[in-house]
């Protein structure tokens, strides 16, 4: 994992779909779980969604709070 990926989670937005323009760190857990079941997209977006799924699944979302607003 690139350490900058955590910062990207709180700044990068979802580019398409039901949650278009929502910050990746703010995506609901059920949406991340759907990607985990169906398959994450290729590339950087898929890597970030998989990382966010792990953070959400392990109840670690609060670790991203200090990175917000930087």
PyMOL Python script that loads the backbone (N, CA, C, O; Angstrom):
from pymol import cmd

cmd.read_pdbstr("""\
ATOM      1  N   UNK A   1       0.845  -1.187   0.000  1.00  0.00           N
ATOM      2  CA  UNK A   1       0.000   0.000   0.000  1.00  0.00           C
ATOM      3  C   UNK A   1       0.883   1.241   0.000  1.00  0.00           C
ATOM      4  O   UNK A   1       1.855   1.332   0.750  1.00  0.00           O
ATOM      5  N   UNK A   2       0.535   2.170  -0.834  1.00  0.00           N
ATOM      6  CA  UNK A   2       1.188   3.472  -0.882  1.00  0.00           C
ATOM      7  C   UNK A   2       0.610   4.313   0.266  1.00  0.00           C
ATOM      8  O   UNK A   2      -0.612   4.420   0.379  1.00  0.00           O
ATOM      9  N   UNK A   3       1.448   4.909   1.115  1.00  0.00           N
ATOM     10  CA  UNK A   3       0.910   5.721   2.218  1.00  0.00           C
ATOM     11  C   UNK A   3      -0.035   6.832   1.741  1.00  0.00           C
ATOM     12  O   UNK A   3      -0.933   7.237   2.479  1.00  0.00           O
ATOM     13  N   UNK A   4       0.159   7.316   0.532  1.00  0.00           N
ATOM     14  CA  UNK A   4      -0.719   8.355  -0.003  1.00  0.00           C
ATOM     15  C   UNK A   4      -2.129   7.835  -0.289  1.00  0.00           C
ATOM     16  O   UNK A   4      -3.060   8.622  -0.461  1.00  0.00           O
ATOM     17  N   UNK A   5      -2.284   6.524  -0.339  1.00  0.00           N
ATOM     18  CA  UNK A   5      -3.609   5.955  -0.595  1.00  0.00           C
ATOM     19  C   UNK A   5      -4.600   6.345   0.495  1.00  0.00           C
ATOM     20  O   UNK A   5      -5.778   6.556   0.205  1.00  0.00           O
ATOM     21  N   UNK A   6      -4.152   6.444   1.726  1.00  0.00           N
ATOM     22  CA  UNK A   6      -5.063   6.842   2.807  1.00  0.00           C
ATOM     23  C   UNK A   6      -5.561   8.266   2.582  1.00  0.00           C
ATOM     24  O   UNK A   6      -6.736   8.562   2.800  1.00  0.00           O
ATOM     25  N   UNK A   7      -4.661   9.145   2.145  1.00  0.00           N
ATOM     26  CA  UNK A   7      -5.077  10.519   1.844  1.00  0.00           C
ATOM     27  C   UNK A   7      -6.031  10.547   0.655  1.00  0.00           C
ATOM     28  O   UNK A   7      -6.982  11.327   0.632  1.00  0.00           O
ATOM     29  N   UNK A   8      -5.775   9.703  -0.315  1.00  0.00           N
ATOM     30  CA  UNK A   8      -6.658   9.642  -1.490  1.00  0.00           C
ATOM     31  C   UNK A   8      -8.068   9.194  -1.101  1.00  0.00           C
ATOM     32  O   UNK A   8      -9.046   9.643  -1.700  1.00  0.00           O
ATOM     33  N   UNK A   9      -8.180   8.320  -0.111  1.00  0.00           N
ATOM     34  CA  UNK A   9      -9.501   7.852   0.323  1.00  0.00           C
ATOM     35  C   UNK A   9     -10.382   8.996   0.801  1.00  0.00           C
ATOM     36  O   UNK A   9     -11.602   8.946   0.639  1.00  0.00           O
ATOM     37  N   UNK A  10      -9.781  10.025   1.389  1.00  0.00           N
ATOM     38  CA  UNK A  10     -10.575  11.136   1.931  1.00  0.00           C
ATOM     39  C   UNK A  10     -10.659  12.325   0.977  1.00  0.00           C
ATOM     40  O   UNK A  10     -11.263  13.344   1.311  1.00  0.00           O
ATOM     41  N   UNK A  11     -10.054  12.205  -0.216  1.00  0.00           N
ATOM     42  CA  UNK A  11     -10.116  13.312  -1.175  1.00  0.00           C
ATOM     43  C   UNK A  11     -10.692  12.904  -2.529  1.00  0.00           C
ATOM     44  O   UNK A  11     -11.344  13.712  -3.190  1.00  0.00           O
ATOM     45  N   UNK A  12     -10.464  11.679  -2.942  1.00  0.00           N
ATOM     46  CA  UNK A  12     -10.919  11.234  -4.262  1.00  0.00           C
ATOM     47  C   UNK A  12     -12.401  10.866  -4.218  1.00  0.00           C
ATOM     48  O   UNK A  12     -12.879  10.281  -3.246  1.00  0.00           O
ATOM     49  N   UNK A  13     -13.110  11.213  -5.274  1.00  0.00           N
ATOM     50  CA  UNK A  13     -14.541  10.908  -5.326  1.00  0.00           C
ATOM     51  C   UNK A  13     -14.813   9.738  -6.263  1.00  0.00           C
ATOM     52  O   UNK A  13     -14.026   9.426  -7.156  1.00  0.00           O
ATOM     53  N   UNK A  14     -15.939   9.115  -6.029  1.00  0.00           N
ATOM     54  CA  UNK A  14     -16.394   8.022  -6.886  1.00  0.00           C
ATOM     55  C   UNK A  14     -16.782   8.621  -8.235  1.00  0.00           C
ATOM     56  O   UNK A  14     -17.600   9.540  -8.281  1.00  0.00           O
ATOM     57  N   UNK A  15     -16.211   8.122  -9.335  1.00  0.00           N
ATOM     58  CA  UNK A  15     -16.441   8.761 -10.636  1.00  0.00           C
ATOM     59  C   UNK A  15     -17.747   8.373 -11.339  1.00  0.00           C
ATOM     60  O   UNK A  15     -18.105   8.996 -12.338  1.00  0.00           O
ATOM     61  N   UNK A  16     -18.455   7.374 -10.847  1.00  0.00           N
ATOM     62  CA  UNK A  16     -19.664   6.918 -11.543  1.00  0.00           C
ATOM     63  C   UNK A  16     -20.574   6.170 -10.581  1.00  0.00           C
ATOM     64  O   UNK A  16     -20.210   5.906  -9.435  1.00  0.00           O
ATOM     65  N   UNK A  17     -21.752   5.835 -11.062  1.00  0.00           N
ATOM     66  CA  UNK A  17     -22.676   4.994 -10.305  1.00  0.00           C
ATOM     67  C   UNK A  17     -23.577   5.768  -9.361  1.00  0.00           C
ATOM     68  O   UNK A  17     -23.646   6.996  -9.397  1.00  0.00           O
ATOM     69  N   UNK A  18     -24.252   5.028  -8.531  1.00  0.00           N
ATOM     70  CA  UNK A  18     -25.218   5.587  -7.586  1.00  0.00           C
ATOM     71  C   UNK A  18     -24.587   6.622  -6.665  1.00  0.00           C
ATOM     72  O   UNK A  18     -25.236   7.595  -6.282  1.00  0.00           O
ATOM     73  N   UNK A  19     -23.329   6.416  -6.310  1.00  0.00           N
ATOM     74  CA  UNK A  19     -22.648   7.307  -5.376  1.00  0.00           C
ATOM     75  C   UNK A  19     -21.626   8.202  -6.071  1.00  0.00           C
ATOM     76  O   UNK A  19     -20.611   8.574  -5.482  1.00  0.00           O
ATOM     77  N   UNK A  20     -21.907   8.545  -7.335  1.00  0.00           N
ATOM     78  CA  UNK A  20     -21.024   9.429  -8.099  1.00  0.00           C
ATOM     79  C   UNK A  20     -20.788  10.724  -7.319  1.00  0.00           C
ATOM     80  O   UNK A  20     -21.717  11.297  -6.751  1.00  0.00           O
ATOM     81  N   UNK A  21     -19.541  11.172  -7.302  1.00  0.00           N
ATOM     82  CA  UNK A  21     -19.099  12.407  -6.648  1.00  0.00           C
ATOM     83  C   UNK A  21     -19.039  12.313  -5.124  1.00  0.00           C
ATOM     84  O   UNK A  21     -18.796  13.324  -4.466  1.00  0.00           O
ATOM     85  N   UNK A  22     -19.248  11.148  -4.552  1.00  0.00           N
ATOM     86  CA  UNK A  22     -19.103  10.985  -3.105  1.00  0.00           C
ATOM     87  C   UNK A  22     -17.659  10.583  -2.806  1.00  0.00           C
ATOM     88  O   UNK A  22     -17.067   9.783  -3.531  1.00  0.00           O
ATOM     89  N   UNK A  23     -17.100  11.142  -1.739  1.00  0.00           N
ATOM     90  CA  UNK A  23     -15.744  10.802  -1.306  1.00  0.00           C
ATOM     91  C   UNK A  23     -15.695   9.294  -1.032  1.00  0.00           C
ATOM     92  O   UNK A  23     -16.616   8.738  -0.435  1.00  0.00           O
ATOM     93  N   UNK A  24     -14.630   8.646  -1.465  1.00  0.00           N
ATOM     94  CA  UNK A  24     -14.522   7.187  -1.312  1.00  0.00           C
ATOM     95  C   UNK A  24     -14.644   6.773   0.154  1.00  0.00           C
ATOM     96  O   UNK A  24     -15.275   5.759   0.455  1.00  0.00           O
ATOM     97  N   UNK A  25     -14.055   7.536   1.064  1.00  0.00           N
ATOM     98  CA  UNK A  25     -14.137   7.199   2.488  1.00  0.00           C
ATOM     99  C   UNK A  25     -15.559   7.308   3.031  1.00  0.00           C
ATOM    100  O   UNK A  25     -15.851   6.779   4.104  1.00  0.00           O
ATOM    101  N   UNK A  26     -16.440   7.984   2.309  1.00  0.00           N
ATOM    102  CA  UNK A  26     -17.825   8.159   2.753  1.00  0.00           C
ATOM    103  C   UNK A  26     -18.802   7.187   2.087  1.00  0.00           C
ATOM    104  O   UNK A  26     -20.009   7.267   2.316  1.00  0.00           O
ATOM    105  N   UNK A  27     -18.289   6.279   1.274  1.00  0.00           N
ATOM    106  CA  UNK A  27     -19.163   5.288   0.641  1.00  0.00           C
ATOM    107  C   UNK A  27     -19.711   4.331   1.699  1.00  0.00           C
ATOM    108  O   UNK A  27     -18.980   3.948   2.613  1.00  0.00           O
ATOM    109  N   UNK A  28     -20.969   3.942   1.595  1.00  0.00           N
ATOM    110  CA  UNK A  28     -21.542   3.028   2.586  1.00  0.00           C
ATOM    111  C   UNK A  28     -20.927   1.629   2.498  1.00  0.00           C
ATOM    112  O   UNK A  28     -20.516   1.173   1.431  1.00  0.00           O
ATOM    113  N   UNK A  29     -20.880   0.975   3.645  1.00  0.00           N
ATOM    114  CA  UNK A  29     -20.299  -0.359   3.733  1.00  0.00           C
ATOM    115  C   UNK A  29     -20.953  -1.366   2.813  1.00  0.00           C
ATOM    116  O   UNK A  29     -20.268  -2.214   2.241  1.00  0.00           O
ATOM    117  N   UNK A  30     -22.272  -1.290   2.658  1.00  0.00           N
ATOM    118  CA  UNK A  30     -22.954  -2.266   1.797  1.00  0.00           C
ATOM    119  C   UNK A  30     -22.529  -2.114   0.340  1.00  0.00           C
ATOM    120  O   UNK A  30     -22.484  -3.098  -0.399  1.00  0.00           O
ATOM    121  N   UNK A  31     -22.219  -0.893  -0.077  1.00  0.00           N
ATOM    122  CA  UNK A  31     -21.757  -0.653  -1.449  1.00  0.00           C
ATOM    123  C   UNK A  31     -20.352  -1.236  -1.641  1.00  0.00           C
ATOM    124  O   UNK A  31     -20.065  -1.848  -2.669  1.00  0.00           O
ATOM    125  N   UNK A  32     -19.490  -1.044  -0.654  1.00  0.00           N
ATOM    126  CA  UNK A  32     -18.141  -1.615  -0.709  1.00  0.00           C
ATOM    127  C   UNK A  32     -18.203  -3.140  -0.684  1.00  0.00           C
ATOM    128  O   UNK A  32     -17.437  -3.808  -1.380  1.00  0.00           O
ATOM    129  N   UNK A  33     -19.114  -3.690   0.118  1.00  0.00           N
ATOM    130  CA  UNK A  33     -19.269  -5.148   0.188  1.00  0.00           C
ATOM    131  C   UNK A  33     -19.766  -5.702  -1.148  1.00  0.00           C
ATOM    132  O   UNK A  33     -19.384  -6.803  -1.546  1.00  0.00           O
ATOM    133  N   UNK A  34     -20.610  -4.948  -1.834  1.00  0.00           N
ATOM    134  CA  UNK A  34     -21.080  -5.379  -3.153  1.00  0.00           C
ATOM    135  C   UNK A  34     -19.904  -5.505  -4.113  1.00  0.00           C
ATOM    136  O   UNK A  34     -19.804  -6.485  -4.851  1.00  0.00           O
ATOM    137  N   UNK A  35     -19.019  -4.519  -4.107  1.00  0.00           N
ATOM    138  CA  UNK A  35     -17.829  -4.600  -4.960  1.00  0.00           C
ATOM    139  C   UNK A  35     -16.969  -5.793  -4.565  1.00  0.00           C
ATOM    140  O   UNK A  35     -16.418  -6.472  -5.431  1.00  0.00           O
ATOM    141  N   UNK A  36     -16.851  -6.052  -3.272  1.00  0.00           N
ATOM    142  CA  UNK A  36     -16.040  -7.189  -2.814  1.00  0.00           C
ATOM    143  C   UNK A  36     -16.608  -8.503  -3.351  1.00  0.00           C
ATOM    144  O   UNK A  36     -15.853  -9.409  -3.704  1.00  0.00           O
ATOM    145  N   UNK A  37     -17.926  -8.607  -3.412  1.00  0.00           N
ATOM    146  CA  UNK A  37     -18.563  -9.817  -3.932  1.00  0.00           C
ATOM    147  C   UNK A  37     -18.485  -9.903  -5.453  1.00  0.00           C
ATOM    148  O   UNK A  37     -18.189 -10.963  -6.004  1.00  0.00           O
ATOM    149  N   UNK A  38     -18.748  -8.795  -6.123  1.00  0.00           N
ATOM    150  CA  UNK A  38     -18.872  -8.782  -7.580  1.00  0.00           C
ATOM    151  C   UNK A  38     -17.556  -8.525  -8.308  1.00  0.00           C
ATOM    152  O   UNK A  38     -17.418  -8.839  -9.490  1.00  0.00           O
ATOM    153  N   UNK A  39     -16.605  -7.960  -7.601  1.00  0.00           N
ATOM    154  CA  UNK A  39     -15.310  -7.650  -8.207  1.00  0.00           C
ATOM    155  C   UNK A  39     -15.056  -6.150  -8.253  1.00  0.00           C
ATOM    156  O   UNK A  39     -15.908  -5.374  -8.685  1.00  0.00           O
ATOM    157  N   UNK A  40     -13.884  -5.762  -7.806  1.00  0.00           N
ATOM    158  CA  UNK A  40     -13.499  -4.355  -7.830  1.00  0.00           C
ATOM    159  C   UNK A  40     -13.070  -3.977  -9.244  1.00  0.00           C
ATOM    160  O   UNK A  40     -12.565  -4.823  -9.983  1.00  0.00           O
ATOM    161  N   UNK A  41     -13.264  -2.717  -9.628  1.00  0.00           N
ATOM    162  CA  UNK A  41     -12.803  -2.297 -10.953  1.00  0.00           C
ATOM    163  C   UNK A  41     -11.276  -2.362 -11.045  1.00  0.00           C
ATOM    164  O   UNK A  41     -10.581  -2.427 -10.031  1.00  0.00           O
ATOM    165  N   UNK A  42     -10.782  -2.342 -12.255  1.00  0.00           N
ATOM    166  CA  UNK A  42      -9.338  -2.365 -12.482  1.00  0.00           C
ATOM    167  C   UNK A  42      -8.718  -1.026 -12.083  1.00  0.00           C
ATOM    168  O   UNK A  42      -9.404  -0.007 -11.998  1.00  0.00           O
ATOM    169  N   UNK A  43      -7.437  -1.049 -11.847  1.00  0.00           N
ATOM    170  CA  UNK A  43      -6.675   0.178 -11.659  1.00  0.00           C
ATOM    171  C   UNK A  43      -6.736   0.761 -10.264  1.00  0.00           C
ATOM    172  O   UNK A  43      -7.080   0.090  -9.291  1.00  0.00           O
ATOM    173  N   UNK A  44      -6.389   2.041 -10.204  1.00  0.00           N
ATOM    174  CA  UNK A  44      -6.272   2.752  -8.930  1.00  0.00           C
ATOM    175  C   UNK A  44      -7.597   2.792  -8.171  1.00  0.00           C
ATOM    176  O   UNK A  44      -7.625   2.617  -6.953  1.00  0.00           O
ATOM    177  N   UNK A  45      -8.688   3.022  -8.891  1.00  0.00           N
ATOM    178  CA  UNK A  45      -9.989   3.077  -8.227  1.00  0.00           C
ATOM    179  C   UNK A  45     -10.294   1.758  -7.530  1.00  0.00           C
ATOM    180  O   UNK A  45     -10.717   1.755  -6.374  1.00  0.00           O
ATOM    181  N   UNK A  46     -10.089   0.657  -8.203  1.00  0.00           N
ATOM    182  CA  UNK A  46     -10.340  -0.649  -7.603  1.00  0.00           C
ATOM    183  C   UNK A  46      -9.477  -0.900  -6.385  1.00  0.00           C
ATOM    184  O   UNK A  46      -9.941  -1.458  -5.391  1.00  0.00           O
ATOM    185  N   UNK A  47      -8.223  -0.489  -6.462  1.00  0.00           N
ATOM    186  CA  UNK A  47      -7.303  -0.643  -5.331  1.00  0.00           C
ATOM    187  C   UNK A  47      -7.795   0.168  -4.129  1.00  0.00           C
ATOM    188  O   UNK A  47      -7.764  -0.311  -2.996  1.00  0.00           O
ATOM    189  N   UNK A  48      -8.247   1.392  -4.385  1.00  0.00           N
ATOM    190  CA  UNK A  48      -8.738   2.236  -3.296  1.00  0.00           C
ATOM    191  C   UNK A  48     -10.048   1.706  -2.713  1.00  0.00           C
ATOM    192  O   UNK A  48     -10.241   1.739  -1.497  1.00  0.00           O
ATOM    193  N   UNK A  49     -10.938   1.223  -3.560  1.00  0.00           N
ATOM    194  CA  UNK A  49     -12.195   0.651  -3.058  1.00  0.00           C
ATOM    195  C   UNK A  49     -11.930  -0.598  -2.218  1.00  0.00           C
ATOM    196  O   UNK A  49     -12.585  -0.806  -1.197  1.00  0.00           O
ATOM    197  N   UNK A  50     -10.981  -1.425  -2.637  1.00  0.00           N
ATOM    198  CA  UNK A  50     -10.633  -2.620  -1.863  1.00  0.00           C
ATOM    199  C   UNK A  50     -10.044  -2.228  -0.512  1.00  0.00           C
ATOM    200  O   UNK A  50     -10.360  -2.836   0.510  1.00  0.00           O
ATOM    201  N   UNK A  51      -9.190  -1.216  -0.514  1.00  0.00           N
ATOM    202  CA  UNK A  51      -8.611  -0.739   0.744  1.00  0.00           C
ATOM    203  C   UNK A  51      -9.702  -0.197   1.661  1.00  0.00           C
ATOM    204  O   UNK A  51      -9.713  -0.495   2.855  1.00  0.00           O
ATOM    205  N   UNK A  52     -10.619   0.596   1.110  1.00  0.00           N
ATOM    206  CA  UNK A  52     -11.699   1.150   1.922  1.00  0.00           C
ATOM    207  C   UNK A  52     -12.601   0.048   2.445  1.00  0.00           C
ATOM    208  O   UNK A  52     -13.101   0.144   3.566  1.00  0.00           O
ATOM    209  N   UNK A  53     -12.820  -0.991   1.663  1.00  0.00           N
ATOM    210  CA  UNK A  53     -13.619  -2.124   2.133  1.00  0.00           C
ATOM    211  C   UNK A  53     -12.955  -2.771   3.344  1.00  0.00           C
ATOM    212  O   UNK A  53     -13.634  -3.083   4.322  1.00  0.00           O
ATOM    213  N   UNK A  54     -11.659  -2.975   3.297  1.00  0.00           N
ATOM    214  CA  UNK A  54     -10.937  -3.568   4.438  1.00  0.00           C
ATOM    215  C   UNK A  54     -11.036  -2.676   5.668  1.00  0.00           C
ATOM    216  O   UNK A  54     -11.256  -3.161   6.778  1.00  0.00           O
ATOM    217  N   UNK A  55     -10.875  -1.380   5.471  1.00  0.00           N
ATOM    218  CA  UNK A  55     -10.972  -0.437   6.591  1.00  0.00           C
ATOM    219  C   UNK A  55     -12.370  -0.491   7.197  1.00  0.00           C
ATOM    220  O   UNK A  55     -12.521  -0.554   8.417  1.00  0.00           O
ATOM    221  N   UNK A  56     -13.389  -0.465   6.346  1.00  0.00           N
ATOM    222  CA  UNK A  56     -14.772  -0.512   6.821  1.00  0.00           C
ATOM    223  C   UNK A  56     -15.083  -1.844   7.499  1.00  0.00           C
ATOM    224  O   UNK A  56     -15.676  -1.873   8.577  1.00  0.00           O
ATOM    225  N   UNK A  57     -14.688  -2.930   6.873  1.00  0.00           N
ATOM    226  CA  UNK A  57     -14.973  -4.268   7.393  1.00  0.00           C
ATOM    227  C   UNK A  57     -14.359  -4.480   8.783  1.00  0.00           C
ATOM    228  O   UNK A  57     -14.925  -5.183   9.619  1.00  0.00           O
ATOM    229  N   UNK A  58     -13.211  -3.874   9.013  1.00  0.00           N
ATOM    230  CA  UNK A  58     -12.530  -4.006  10.302  1.00  0.00           C
ATOM    231  C   UNK A  58     -12.843  -2.860  11.258  1.00  0.00           C
ATOM    232  O   UNK A  58     -12.177  -2.687  12.278  1.00  0.00           O
ATOM    233  N   UNK A  59     -13.875  -2.074  10.911  1.00  0.00           N
ATOM    234  CA  UNK A  59     -14.355  -0.989  11.770  1.00  0.00           C
ATOM    235  C   UNK A  59     -13.246   0.010  12.118  1.00  0.00           C
ATOM    236  O   UNK A  59     -13.095   0.404  13.275  1.00  0.00           O
ATOM    237  N   UNK A  60     -12.481   0.409  11.111  1.00  0.00           N
ATOM    238  CA  UNK A  60     -11.356   1.319  11.324  1.00  0.00           C
ATOM    239  C   UNK A  60     -11.557   2.673  10.641  1.00  0.00           C
ATOM    240  O   UNK A  60     -10.588   3.406  10.440  1.00  0.00           O
ATOM    241  N   UNK A  61     -12.769   3.010  10.290  1.00  0.00           N
ATOM    242  CA  UNK A  61     -13.017   4.284   9.596  1.00  0.00           C
ATOM    243  C   UNK A  61     -12.497   5.484  10.388  1.00  0.00           C
ATOM    244  O   UNK A  61     -12.070   6.475   9.794  1.00  0.00           O
ATOM    245  N   UNK A  62     -12.527   5.409  11.689  1.00  0.00           N
ATOM    246  CA  UNK A  62     -12.085   6.549  12.505  1.00  0.00           C
ATOM    247  C   UNK A  62     -10.606   6.872  12.290  1.00  0.00           C
ATOM    248  O   UNK A  62     -10.171   7.984  12.589  1.00  0.00           O
ATOM    249  N   UNK A  63      -9.834   5.925  11.780  1.00  0.00           N
ATOM    250  CA  UNK A  63      -8.422   6.196  11.505  1.00  0.00           C
ATOM    251  C   UNK A  63      -8.247   7.239  10.400  1.00  0.00           C
ATOM    252  O   UNK A  63      -7.191   7.864  10.299  1.00  0.00           O
ATOM    253  N   UNK A  64      -9.258   7.424   9.588  1.00  0.00           N
ATOM    254  CA  UNK A  64      -9.176   8.397   8.498  1.00  0.00           C
ATOM    255  C   UNK A  64      -9.538   9.813   8.945  1.00  0.00           C
ATOM    256  O   UNK A  64      -9.262  10.772   8.225  1.00  0.00           O
ATOM    257  N   UNK A  65     -10.146   9.956  10.114  1.00  0.00           N
ATOM    258  CA  UNK A  65     -10.594  11.271  10.580  1.00  0.00           C
ATOM    259  C   UNK A  65      -9.482  12.317  10.617  1.00  0.00           C
ATOM    260  O   UNK A  65      -9.712  13.444  10.179  1.00  0.00           O
ATOM    261  N   UNK A  66      -8.285  11.998  11.120  1.00  0.00           N
ATOM    262  CA  UNK A  66      -7.224  13.022  11.134  1.00  0.00           C
ATOM    263  C   UNK A  66      -6.789  13.480   9.740  1.00  0.00           C
ATOM    264  O   UNK A  66      -6.211  14.558   9.598  1.00  0.00           O
ATOM    265  N   UNK A  67      -7.054  12.687   8.729  1.00  0.00           N
ATOM    266  CA  UNK A  67      -6.638  13.037   7.369  1.00  0.00           C
ATOM    267  C   UNK A  67      -7.642  13.934   6.649  1.00  0.00           C
ATOM    268  O   UNK A  67      -7.321  14.536   5.624  1.00  0.00           O
ATOM    269  N   UNK A  68      -8.825  14.019   7.173  1.00  0.00           N
ATOM    270  CA  UNK A  68      -9.856  14.843   6.524  1.00  0.00           C
ATOM    271  C   UNK A  68      -9.513  16.328   6.696  1.00  0.00           C
ATOM    272  O   UNK A  68      -9.055  16.759   7.754  1.00  0.00           O
ATOM    273  N   UNK A  69      -9.742  17.076   5.651  1.00  0.00           N
ATOM    274  CA  UNK A  69      -9.520  18.519   5.733  1.00  0.00           C
ATOM    275  C   UNK A  69      -8.081  18.958   5.571  1.00  0.00           C
ATOM    276  O   UNK A  69      -7.774  20.134   5.767  1.00  0.00           O
ATOM    277  N   UNK A  70      -7.195  18.049   5.220  1.00  0.00           N
ATOM    278  CA  UNK A  70      -5.795  18.429   5.013  1.00  0.00           C
ATOM    279  C   UNK A  70      -5.632  19.123   3.703  1.00  0.00           C
ATOM    280  O   UNK A  70      -4.522  19.520   3.349  1.00  0.00           O
TER     281      UNK A  70
END
""", "prot")
cmd.dss("prot")
cmd.show_as("cartoon", "prot")
cmd.util.cbc("prot")
cmd.orient("prot")
